[in-house]
Amino acid sequence: MLKRLSYLNIFLAMVYLLLYVTGDNLLFIAGVLILVIFNAFVIKKIQEEGRFNLIHAGLGLCCLGFWAYLTLGCLHIVQSAIEHQYFANVWGYLLPTAFFSLCILLQLICCLKYYKAKNFVKKV
């Protein structure tokens, strides 16, 4: 499942970048780039059946920060839509962003479980 989520996140990151980025938000572009790099490393470690190291942890924390940035953006959009009572065009941005955020969070949780399973197994 972790491998599928990694491929899905890479695909969603590229689609999201093409659909919603106008080029003026450097933080968003960096977040997508870090997310793609992290997912590529995860896929490589799964194929090698290796353990995560400090680089993976750092990239994972950056991905968690990017998830928080996306989630905060969704919350601001909902808040603005409620204040201005304008819901017509909000769903076109809110649903893909929420799905992308959910996939990022699920993948990070699966990575944590994979890390615990690989690093804390008693060796006989």
Residue frames as a rotation matrix with the C-alpha (Angstrom) as fourth column:
MET 1
0.566 0.825 0.000 0.00
0.825 -0.566 0.000 0.00
0.000 0.000 -1.000 0.00
LEU 2
0.367 -0.513 -0.776 2.87
0.217 -0.764 0.608 2.36
-0.905 -0.392 -0.169 0.78
LYS 3
-0.692 -0.654 0.306 4.29
0.409 -0.007 0.912 1.90
-0.595 0.756 0.273 -2.70
ARG 4
-0.184 0.722 0.667 0.93
0.949 -0.047 0.312 2.60
0.256 0.690 -0.677 -4.33
LEU 5
0.737 0.437 -0.516 0.45
0.599 -0.776 0.199 5.70
-0.313 -0.456 -0.833 -2.18
SER 6
-0.109 -0.864 -0.491 3.91
0.230 -0.503 0.833 6.90
-0.967 -0.022 0.253 -3.19
TYR 7
-0.768 -0.119 0.629 3.12
0.629 0.040 0.776 6.54
-0.117 0.992 0.044 -6.87
LEU 8
0.244 0.945 0.217 -0.26
0.936 -0.288 0.202 8.20
0.253 0.154 -0.955 -6.34
ASN 9
0.568 -0.076 -0.820 1.34
0.448 -0.807 0.385 11.12
-0.691 -0.586 -0.424 -4.51
ILE 10
-0.597 -0.798 -0.080 3.88
0.308 -0.320 0.896 11.65
-0.741 0.510 0.437 -7.29
PHE 11
-0.544 0.478 0.690 1.07
0.798 0.040 0.601 11.64
0.259 0.878 -0.403 -9.85
LEU 12
0.532 0.819 -0.216 -1.13
0.843 -0.486 0.230 13.96
0.083 -0.304 -0.949 -7.79
ALA 13
0.150 -0.562 -0.813 1.78
0.418 -0.710 0.568 16.32
-0.896 -0.424 0.129 -7.14
MET 14
-0.839 -0.482 0.253 2.47
0.403 -0.238 0.884 16.67
-0.366 0.843 0.393 -10.85
VAL 15
-0.226 0.845 0.485 -1.20
0.848 -0.074 0.525 17.14
0.480 0.530 -0.699 -11.72
TYR 16
0.583 0.448 -0.678 -1.69
0.770 -0.570 0.285 19.61
-0.259 -0.688 -0.678 -8.89
LEU 17
-0.279 -0.786 -0.552 1.39
0.393 -0.618 0.681 21.54
-0.876 -0.027 0.481 -9.95
LEU 18
-0.867 -0.056 0.494 0.15
0.497 -0.151 0.855 21.78
0.027 0.987 0.158 -13.52
LEU 19
-0.031 0.977 0.212 -3.40
0.861 -0.081 0.502 22.76
0.507 0.198 -0.839 -12.57
TYR 20
0.758 0.571 -0.316 -3.05
0.633 -0.528 0.566 25.23
0.156 -0.629 -0.761 -9.74
VAL 21
0.112 -0.772 -0.625 0.40
0.649 -0.419 0.635 26.78
-0.752 -0.477 0.454 -9.70
THR 22
0.956 0.234 0.176 0.83
0.288 -0.650 -0.703 30.06
-0.050 0.723 -0.689 -11.50
GLY 23
0.299 -0.938 0.175 4.54
0.694 0.088 -0.715 30.25
0.655 0.335 0.677 -10.76
ASP 24
0.081 -0.270 0.959 4.48
-0.317 -0.920 -0.232 32.97
0.945 -0.285 -0.160 -8.15
ASN 25
0.759 0.214 0.615 4.35
-0.648 0.159 0.745 30.73
0.061 -0.964 0.259 -5.09
LEU 26
-0.059 -0.916 -0.397 7.88
-0.697 0.323 -0.640 29.43
0.715 0.239 -0.657 -4.55
LEU 27
-0.514 -0.079 0.854 6.94
-0.799 0.406 -0.443 27.70
-0.312 -0.910 -0.272 -1.28
PHE 28
0.529 0.792 0.303 4.34
-0.563 0.596 -0.572 25.60
-0.634 0.132 0.762 -3.06
ILE 29
0.698 -0.338 -0.631 6.72
-0.531 0.346 -0.774 24.63
0.480 0.875 0.062 -5.85
ALA 30
-0.422 -0.888 0.185 9.40
-0.766 0.240 -0.597 23.66
0.486 -0.393 -0.781 -3.31
GLY 31
-0.205 0.433 0.878 6.85
-0.767 0.486 -0.419 21.61
-0.608 -0.759 0.232 -1.36
VAL 32
0.846 0.512 -0.147 5.81
-0.476 0.601 -0.643 19.68
-0.241 0.614 0.752 -4.46
LEU 33
0.323 -0.815 -0.481 9.47
-0.594 0.221 -0.774 19.08
0.737 0.535 -0.413 -5.36
ILE 34
-0.580 -0.516 0.630 10.28
-0.811 0.294 -0.506 17.81
0.076 -0.805 -0.589 -1.86
LEU 35
0.238 0.766 0.598 7.20
-0.689 0.567 -0.452 15.59
-0.685 -0.304 0.662 -1.94
VAL 36
0.857 0.043 -0.514 8.27
-0.461 0.511 -0.726 14.02
0.232 0.859 0.457 -5.24
ILE 37
-0.137 -0.981 -0.138 11.83
-0.657 0.194 -0.728 13.47
0.741 -0.009 -0.672 -3.98
PHE 38
-0.435 0.030 0.900 10.56
-0.842 0.339 -0.419 11.92
-0.318 -0.940 -0.122 -0.74
ASN 39
0.608 0.746 0.271 8.24
-0.571 0.648 -0.504 9.57
-0.552 0.152 0.820 -2.62
ALA 40
0.606 -0.483 -0.632 11.03
-0.502 0.383 -0.775 8.53
0.617 0.787 -0.010 -4.97
PHE 41
-0.495 -0.812 0.307 13.22
-0.745 0.215 -0.631 7.70
0.447 -0.542 -0.712 -1.96
VAL 42
-0.091 0.554 0.827 10.39
-0.790 0.465 -0.399 5.75
-0.606 -0.690 0.395 -0.34
ILE 43
0.864 0.414 -0.287 9.84
-0.498 0.615 -0.611 3.69
-0.076 0.671 0.737 -3.49
LYS 44
0.175 -0.891 -0.419 13.58
-0.564 0.258 -0.784 3.01
0.807 0.373 -0.457 -3.72
LYS 45
-0.592 -0.410 0.693 13.78
-0.804 0.241 -0.544 1.89
0.056 -0.880 -0.473 -0.06
ILE 46
0.344 0.780 0.523 10.75
-0.709 0.581 -0.400 -0.38
-0.616 -0.234 0.752 -0.45
GLN 47
0.833 -0.050 -0.551 12.28
-0.438 0.548 -0.712 -2.03
0.337 0.835 0.435 -3.51
GLU 48
-0.168 -0.972 -0.165 15.59
-0.465 0.226 -0.856 -2.51
0.869 -0.067 -0.490 -1.71
GLU 49
0.635 0.508 -0.582 13.77
0.343 0.489 0.802 -3.54
0.692 -0.709 0.136 1.49
GLY 50
-0.486 -0.874 -0.014 16.01
0.506 -0.269 -0.820 -1.12
0.712 -0.406 0.573 3.34
ARG 51
0.091 0.443 -0.892 15.51
0.974 -0.225 -0.012 1.02
-0.206 -0.868 -0.452 6.38
PHE 52
0.749 0.220 0.625 14.84
0.373 -0.919 -0.124 4.73
0.548 0.326 -0.771 6.48
ASN 53
-0.244 -0.869 -0.431 17.59
0.953 -0.131 -0.274 7.07
0.181 -0.477 0.860 7.60
LEU 54
-0.320 0.048 -0.946 17.95
0.565 -0.792 -0.232 10.70
-0.760 -0.609 0.227 8.66
ILE 55
-0.981 -0.034 -0.191 17.47
-0.132 -0.603 0.787 12.04
-0.142 0.797 0.587 5.13
HIS 56
-0.540 0.836 -0.100 14.10
0.457 0.391 0.799 10.30
0.707 0.386 -0.593 4.89
ALA 57
-0.078 0.494 -0.866 13.09
0.982 -0.109 -0.151 11.68
-0.169 -0.863 -0.476 8.27
GLY 58
-0.635 -0.235 -0.736 14.01
0.219 -0.968 0.120 15.23
-0.741 -0.085 0.666 7.26
LEU 59
-0.942 0.321 -0.096 12.16
-0.175 -0.226 0.958 14.97
0.286 0.920 0.269 3.95
GLY 60
-0.359 0.842 -0.403 9.19
0.761 0.514 0.395 13.42
0.540 -0.165 -0.826 5.78
LEU 61
-0.219 0.233 -0.948 9.07
0.768 -0.558 -0.315 16.38
-0.602 -0.796 -0.056 8.16
CYS 62
-0.877 -0.095 -0.471 9.18
-0.188 -0.834 0.519 18.75
-0.442 0.544 0.713 5.19
CYS 63
-0.750 0.653 -0.105 6.29
0.163 0.337 0.927 16.81
0.641 0.678 -0.359 3.63
LEU 64
-0.176 0.670 -0.721 4.39
0.984 0.151 -0.099 17.12
0.042 -0.727 -0.686 6.90
GLY 65
-0.509 -0.071 -0.858 4.98
0.287 -0.954 -0.091 20.87
-0.811 -0.293 0.506 6.78
PHE 66
-0.959 0.180 -0.221 3.73
-0.270 -0.322 0.908 20.96
0.092 0.930 0.357 3.18
TRP 67
-0.470 0.828 -0.306 0.65
0.687 0.560 0.462 19.00
0.554 0.007 -0.833 4.27
ALA 68
-0.190 0.364 -0.912 0.03
0.829 -0.438 -0.347 21.59
-0.525 -0.822 -0.219 6.98
TYR 69
-0.807 -0.157 -0.569 0.42
-0.120 -0.900 0.419 24.38
-0.578 0.406 0.708 4.40
LEU 70
-0.841 0.531 -0.104 -2.14
0.005 0.200 0.980 22.74
0.541 0.823 -0.171 2.10
THR 71
-0.256 0.761 -0.596 -4.54
0.915 0.389 0.103 22.09
0.310 -0.519 -0.797 4.96
LEU 72
-0.403 0.055 -0.913 -4.23
0.516 -0.811 -0.277 25.66
-0.756 -0.583 0.298 6.18
GLY 73
-0.957 0.049 -0.286 -4.96
-0.260 -0.583 0.770 26.86
-0.129 0.811 0.570 2.65
CYS 74
-0.575 0.793 -0.200 -8.10
0.439 0.506 0.743 24.71
0.690 0.339 -0.639 2.55
LEU 75
-0.173 0.499 -0.849 -9.23
0.965 -0.089 -0.248 26.13
-0.199 -0.862 -0.466 5.87
HIS 76
-0.670 -0.115 -0.733 -8.71
0.095 -0.993 0.069 29.70
-0.736 -0.024 0.677 4.65
ILE 77
-0.927 0.363 -0.097 -10.69
-0.141 -0.095 0.985 28.97
0.349 0.927 0.140 1.49
VAL 78
-0.290 0.852 -0.435 -13.59
0.794 0.469 0.388 27.54
0.535 -0.233 -0.812 3.50
GLN 79
-0.266 0.145 -0.953 -13.47
0.771 -0.562 -0.301 30.48
-0.579 -0.815 0.037 5.91
SER 80
-0.872 -0.104 -0.478 -13.46
-0.155 -0.868 0.472 32.97
-0.463 0.486 0.741 3.05
ALA 81
-0.775 0.627 -0.074 -16.33
0.140 0.285 0.948 31.18
0.616 0.725 -0.309 1.30
ILE 82
-0.150 0.727 -0.670 -18.40
0.976 0.216 0.016 31.27
0.156 -0.652 -0.742 4.47
GLU 83
-0.442 -0.082 -0.893 -17.68
0.478 -0.864 -0.157 34.96
-0.759 -0.496 0.421 5.10
HIS 84
-0.780 0.062 -0.623 -18.52
-0.467 -0.720 0.513 36.01
-0.416 0.691 0.591 1.55
GLN 85
0.081 0.846 0.527 -21.20
-0.174 0.533 -0.828 33.35
-0.981 -0.025 0.190 0.99
TYR 86
0.349 -0.088 -0.933 -19.60
-0.936 -0.078 -0.342 32.32
-0.043 0.993 -0.110 -2.28
PHE 87
0.055 -0.254 0.966 -19.56
-0.381 0.888 0.256 28.54
-0.923 -0.382 -0.048 -2.73
ALA 88
0.869 0.437 -0.230 -19.87
-0.361 0.246 -0.899 28.22
-0.337 0.865 0.372 -6.51
ASN 89
0.624 -0.685 -0.377 -16.20
-0.405 0.130 -0.905 28.00
0.669 0.717 -0.196 -7.46
VAL 90
0.164 -0.577 0.800 -14.77
-0.983 -0.028 0.181 26.79
-0.082 -0.816 -0.572 -4.15
TRP 91
0.653 0.182 0.735 -15.39
-0.328 0.943 0.058 23.08
-0.682 -0.278 0.676 -4.68
GLY 92
0.947 -0.311 -0.085 -13.24
0.013 0.301 -0.954 22.93
0.322 0.901 0.289 -7.81
TYR 93
0.040 -0.967 0.253 -10.21
-0.526 -0.235 -0.818 23.78
0.850 -0.100 -0.517 -5.73
LEU 94
0.044 0.015 0.999 -11.20
-0.999 0.026 0.043 22.41
-0.025 -1.000 0.016 -2.35
LEU 95
0.874 0.382 0.300 -11.91
-0.391 0.920 -0.035 18.79
-0.289 -0.087 0.953 -3.29
PRO 96
0.701 -0.671 -0.242 -8.65
0.181 0.496 -0.849 18.09
0.690 0.551 0.469 -5.19
THR 97
-0.127 -0.768 0.628 -6.63
-0.578 -0.457 -0.676 19.86
0.806 -0.449 -0.386 -2.49
ALA 98
0.271 0.304 0.913 -8.34
-0.944 0.270 0.191 17.91
-0.189 -0.914 0.360 0.29
PHE 99
0.996 0.086 -0.009 -7.78
-0.085 0.961 -0.262 14.61
-0.014 0.262 0.965 -1.57
PHE 100
0.370 -0.929 0.004 -4.11
0.022 0.005 -1.000 15.48
0.929 0.370 0.023 -2.17
SER 101
-0.145 -0.384 0.912 -3.68
-0.867 -0.395 -0.304 16.42
0.477 -0.834 -0.275 1.50
LEU 102
0.648 0.468 0.601 -5.33
-0.703 0.670 0.236 13.20
-0.293 -0.576 0.763 2.62
CYS 103
0.907 -0.354 -0.228 -3.04
0.148 0.775 -0.615 11.12
0.394 0.524 0.755 0.40
ILE 104
0.012 -0.936 0.352 0.02
-0.324 -0.337 -0.884 12.90
0.946 -0.104 -0.307 1.78
LEU 105
-0.016 0.042 0.999 -1.08
-0.996 -0.090 -0.012 12.27
0.090 -0.995 0.044 5.36
LEU 106
0.895 0.377 0.239 -1.91
-0.394 0.919 0.028 8.61
-0.209 -0.119 0.971 4.71
GLN 107
0.656 -0.711 -0.252 1.45
0.142 0.445 -0.884 8.06
0.741 0.544 0.393 3.08
LEU 108
-0.189 -0.738 0.648 3.30
-0.624 -0.419 -0.659 9.65
0.758 -0.529 -0.381 5.99
ILE 109
0.327 0.376 0.867 1.40
-0.913 0.364 0.186 7.44
-0.245 -0.852 0.462 8.44
CYS 110
0.998 0.028 -0.053 2.22
-0.045 0.937 -0.348 4.35
0.040 0.349 0.936 6.35
CYS 111
0.293 -0.956 0.035 5.87
-0.120 -0.073 -0.990 5.42
0.949 0.286 -0.136 6.23
LEU 112
-0.118 -0.290 0.950 5.92
-0.949 -0.249 -0.195 5.69
0.293 -0.924 -0.246 9.99
LYS 113
0.708 0.425 0.564 4.46
-0.576 0.810 0.112 2.19
-0.409 -0.404 0.818 10.33
TYR 114
0.866 -0.454 -0.210 6.98
0.118 0.593 -0.797 0.85
0.486 0.665 0.567 7.80
TYR 115
0.021 -0.889 0.458 9.79
-0.507 -0.404 -0.761 2.55
0.862 -0.216 -0.459 9.72
LYS 116
0.097 0.073 0.993 8.67
-0.985 0.152 0.085 1.05
-0.145 -0.986 0.087 13.01
ALA 117
0.932 0.295 0.210 8.29
-0.262 0.949 -0.174 -2.41
-0.251 0.108 0.962 11.46
LYS 118
0.700 -0.704 -0.122 11.77
0.170 0.330 -0.928 -2.32
0.694 0.629 0.351 9.89
ASN 119
-0.087 -0.834 0.545 13.72
-0.382 -0.477 -0.791 -0.64
0.920 -0.277 -0.277 12.67
PHE 120
-0.232 0.028 0.972 12.22
-0.970 -0.079 -0.230 -2.07
0.071 -0.996 0.045 15.83
VAL 121
0.777 0.414 -0.474 11.90
-0.418 0.903 0.105 -5.73
0.471 0.116 0.874 14.94
LYS 122
0.451 -0.617 0.645 13.85
-0.656 0.261 0.708 -7.92
-0.606 -0.742 -0.287 17.33
LYS 123
0.267 -0.465 -0.844 16.60
-0.779 0.412 -0.473 -9.77
0.568 0.783 -0.252 15.59
VAL 124
0.888 0.124 0.442 16.96
-0.376 0.750 0.544 -13.35
-0.264 -0.649 0.713 16.70
